[in-house]
């Protein structure tokens, strides 16, 4: 088990071995998630939505914004009901 002290600014230094195990480097962000029993879980925030770009290969034809909007409108048309 590793421990760390909180300084006067409310900051802690994560022990080197923990940083290594988590793959943390300077500038990385971590989440503190409250568990169901009041404990906190430290999670490394990894990646961003931009990292997902290109992971799914599209083999269809390109679709225009107008085609997307038309398809969306058709889908919503069946879900919406209007009452007077």
Secondary structure, 3 states (H helix, E strand, C coil): CCCCCECCCCCECCCHHHHHHHCCCCCCEEEEEECCCCCEEEEEECCCHHHHCCCCCCCCCCCCHHHHHHHHHHHHHCCCCCCC
